[in-house]
Structures are given as C-alpha cells and as structure tokens.
Amino acid sequence: MFDLYQKITDQIIAHLDKGVIPWRCPWKCSTTPPQNMISKRPYRGINAFLLNLAPYKQPYWLTMRQVNHLGGHVRKDENATIIVFWKFLMKNDTDDIISDKSAKRIPYLRYYYVFNIEQTVGINPKYIPEPPTIEKLDFQPLEAAEKIMANYPNPPATQYYDGGACYHPTFDLIKMPHPELFESVHEVYSTWLHEAVHSSGHSSRLNRPGLQNINFGSQTYSYEELIAEMGASVLCAECGIFNAVAENSAAYIQGWREKLREKENKKWLIQAAGAAQKAADHILGRTNHQEESDHE
C-alpha cells in the first residue's frame, strides 16, 4: 500500500545519507523560491524543501497538464517530483460524507507531480519568465533580519548573556549569547531566528502543543527542534542569510536519520514543515495563506 508520509520521509533520509541537510537554506538563499510558473505562487511547507533538493537552476515548476496546455511536453526519461497538499472531507459522527456546515472538517494528505521547466521542451519562450537574478550587491541581509524581528507581532523579549541560546516559554524570553561570542554575524541572526520560531509557539501566539515543559532529548523536544530548524531556514532565506544554527556535522546528520527512521515519526517532516511555515508566517505578519492547489 502506498504510504505518502513514508515516501516523503525516505526521500529526506536519502539526502541525509548523502550529507545534505534539506531544511538548510531552502531555495538556495539569494535566488527566487520554487514556484508554480503559471500562478507565480511560491511553494510552501514541505514542498519548498522537496523542490529545493531537485538539481535544477530554474525555480519554475509545472504539472503535466500545464506543460501540455502551453504546447510543450516533458522530455523522455525525465522523472517527476512529488508535491503534497491537503484536502478536506466534511463528516458527521457516523462518518458519512456530507455538506452540512456543522460536520467535522477532516484533513487528509494527497499528492501530485510536477516538472521543472528545464525538463520540458516546446513551450513558447514568451510564457517562460526571465531567469531569476541574484540579489543586488547593496542588499543588506542583516538589516533585513533586524527588520523581521522588529516587525514580529507581540514579540518576546531578548536578553544577551554569557551562556547558550535558548527560549524560555515560562518567561516568554529569548536568551542569546553576546554577539561577539559567535563566529560570524550570520550565525548571530540565524540563531536568533531559530529561537524566535520556538517563541512563536507560546500560548499567547500560536499556542503550539507540547512547547511547555519540554524535556531535553525527548520526542517532543526533537519535534519542536525540527520545527525551529525548518522555520529558521524559511526566515533566513527570506532575508538572504545562510542558516547556520547547527554545524553540518556527521553526528548531527546521524541524529536526524535515527529519529526519522523510527516508524512512529514518519509524519514528522510534513507536519513539522507545516508548523514551521505557520510560525514563519506569524513572525512575518502574514496570514490567510492557502495550501498548494496549483495542481488544478
């Protein structure tokens, strides 16, 4: 039986086996994020990470239907990339599918396939956007990071001291080492954004389950760390800095491989990516985003 959660998890583990951390710097930081070429909507959640792993320079993606509609076709022997999205069923207590507004809204995960524009031929060039350009040299990523934190709605306080970085839910407080203790300026901001994602789960904000009383090394702790890693990656890409919260080390990679290979954690990546996207949207002051629907 096809297990979508397991398929996505296996793809990520395969990259971890190669020494690649998929939730680091999605859409390669300073370029255009992966997006549907027709709607121009960037892909979000786990889809942004999955598409970023593909070996293409162009960020533009199409369904087979869209390729054909534009008069093109996919080259022979090209492989599609899987994309996931949520559908909703309305059910009552008897599990009958109904349209009654009082019924329960039950989400279930679906998927479809997309192709990068580089995998196609025959599409009229007038429909293909110009290749994305690198940010101008006068772009100030550190100012962008400062702006993100300055505009964070109802932000927690940040306190600098001589210890390590952490977020205290009880006091709603981010504690950061003094900036001069970091090896690079980018590490300062990527660490700060990582802790900010943790803080987004506070009861006064997104009220993320499990944020309170997390025990170091527990399953809950590992899952929350995955959310913070992914969310910080989205925010770092937003302001054009490299996400350097943790070292790209063999021990770090091995730790995540072990966690994700546990069968009970097969839903982690998709669920954590969704929670991370929601956290990033909250910090950026963005609301009312819809799930991917460009397969139509």
N, C-alpha and C positions, 0 to 999 in steps of 0.2 A: 504494500500500500504506500502511495506517495506521501511522504511526510515533509511538508514545506518548511517547518521550523528546523528540522534536521538537515535539510538540503542547504539552507542558508548558513547554519552553523558549521557544516562541513566545509563550505566554501571559505569561511573566515579562518577556520583551523588550518586549511591548506596553505593560506598565506602566512599564518603564524609559523607553520613548519618551515617556510622559506625565510623566516626572519623579518617579515613585514608586519607592522602593527597597523591594521586597517583603520583604526579610529584616530590616527595621527594625521593632522593637516589634510582634511578632505578637500577635494578639488584643487590639490596642489597649491594651496595658499593663494598666490597672487594672480591666478587666472580665473576665468569665468567658471562658475559651478556647473556641474552636469545638469542639463535641462532639456525639455522636450522642444524640438526645433520648431514645431508649429505653434504651440501655445506660449513658448518662451518661459514657461514656469519652471523654476529650479526644482529638482527632485529633493525630497526631504527625508528625514529619518534614516532608516537603514538603507534606503535606496541611494542616498548620496554617497554612502560609504561603499556600497557594492559597485556602483558605476565608476567611482574614483579608482577602483582596483583594475579596471579594464585598461589595456595597453594602447590607448588612443590619445592623440593630442587634442582632437576636436571634442568639445563638451556637448555636442548636439546629438540627440537620440530620437529615433522614430520607431513606431510599431510597423509591422509588415504592411498593415492596411494603409498607413500614412505614406510609406515608401511607394506603394503601388498607386496611390491617389496622386502623387506628384510625378507619375510617369516613369519612375525608376524601378530598379529591382536589386535584391541583395546578391552579391557575388557568390559564386558557387563555393561550397565548403566553408562558408562563414558560420560561426556559432552565435546564437542569440544570447543575450544577457537577461537574467530573470529579474523582474520587478514585482514587489508585493504591494498590496493595497487592502483596505478594509471594506467589507460590505456589511450591511446590517439587515437583520431579519426582525420583524415585529412578531412576537409570540405571546400568547396568553399562558395561563398556568397549565393548560392541557397540551402545550407545545404545538398547538395549531398555528399555522402561519396566517396572520390576519392583518387588516389595515387599521384596526381600532387604535386611536391615539393613546389609549390607556394601557396598551400592551407593552411588554418589556422590549427594549431595543437591544438585540443580541448581536455583537460583532463577530464576524468570522473572517479569517485571513484568506485572500485569494491572490492569484499571481497572473502575470502575463509576460510577454517577451518583447524586448526592444533591440534595435541595432544601431550602432554608431554610424554617423553619416559617412565615415571612412570605409565602412563595409558595403557601401552601396555604389551603384553606377547608374547613369542615365537620368538623374534628376537635373532639371534645368537650373543652371547656376544662379538664376535670379531668385530662386527660393532659398538658397543657402546663405546664411549670414556670413559676414566677413569673419575671418579667424580672430579669436579674442586677442587682445593686446595686453602686455604686461603693464602693471600699474606704472604711472609716470614716476620719474626719479624723485620728484619733490613730494611724493606721497609720504605722510608721516604716520607710520603704523602705531607708534607709541601714543601719539595724540589720539588716534582712533580708539585705542584700548582705554585711555583715560576717559574718553567721551562715553564709551559703553558703560563704564562704572558710574560716571557722573549722572547718566540718564536712567540708571537702574531704578525702577519704581520701588519706593519704600525699601531702600537698601539696608543691609545690616551695617553696623559699624566695623571698621577695620583698625586693628591695633598692631603696631610693629613692636617686636621684642627680639630677644636673642635666641629663641627656640625655633621649633619647626613650624611649618604651615599647617593650619587646621581650621575647621569650623566648629563652633560650639553651639548646637541648637538651643540649649537651655538659656544661654545668654544672648542668642542671636548675634554672635560675634565672630568675625573672621580674624584669626591671628596669623600674622605674616612675619617672617624674619626680616630684619632690616635689609633694604635693597642692596647695600654694599656687600652683603654676605653671599649673594648669588654670583654665579659665574658669568652670566650675561643679562642684559636688560630684558631680552625676550623671555628668559626664564622667570623673571620677576612677574611679568604680566600674564604669562600662561599659567603660572601657579595661582595668581590672584583670581583669574577667571575660573580655574578649576574649583577653588573654594567658593566662588560666587555661585557656581552651579549647585554645589551642595546646599548653599543657603536658600536657593530658590524653593527647596522642598519644605521650608519652615511652615508651621501651621498658619502663619499669617500671610503666606503666599500660596504656593501650590499644594501645601499640606500633603507632601508625598509620603505614602505609608512606609513605615519602617525607618524613617530618618531619626526618630527619637531612640535613645538607648541602644545604639548600635555597638556591638562588641567587636573589637578588632579581630580580624581573621574569620569571622562568621560568614555564612552565606549572604546574610543581609548586608554586611559590610562590603563584601565583594561586589554585590549587585549595585549598591549605591556608588561604589568607586567606578564601576563601568559607566554608569550614567554621567558621573562627573568628568570622566575621561572623554567620553563622546561629546558631551555638552561643551567642554572647554575647547575641543577641537573645532566645533562649529563656530564658536566665538572667536577663536584665533584666526580662522580663515576669514571671518567677517572683517577683521581689522588688519589682515595681511601680515600676521606674525607667525613664526614657527611654533608649533605646540610642543614644548619641551618639558612637560610636567614630570615625566619619568624617563629614565635612560632607556634607550633601545638595547637592552641587555638580554643575554640568554636566559638569565634567571627570571626576568620579568615576563618574557615571552612564554617560557615554560610554565609559569604560574597560571597564565590565562589559558593555555592549552589544556592544562589539567582541569581547570574549572569548567571550561566549555565542553569537554568530553564527557562530563557527568550527565547522564541522560535526563536527570531532573532539571538541568539547566539549559536544555535545548531551546527554550523560548526566550532566554535572557537577551540575546543580541537584538532581536526585533523589538521586544518590549523596552529594553534599555534605550535603544536608539530613539524610539518614540518619546520616552520620558525626557531624554536629553534634548530633543528638538523642542519639546514643550518648555523646558527650562530655559533654553536659549531664547525662544520667542518671548518668554516672560521678561527676561533680563533686558532684551532689546525693545520691550514695549510693543511687541507685535501680537495681535490677537486675531481670532476668527479665521485661521488658516484651515484649508481643507486638505484631506488626504489626496494622494495621487489619483487622478482619474483621466489621465491623458491616453488611456488605452482605448477610449471610446472614439 
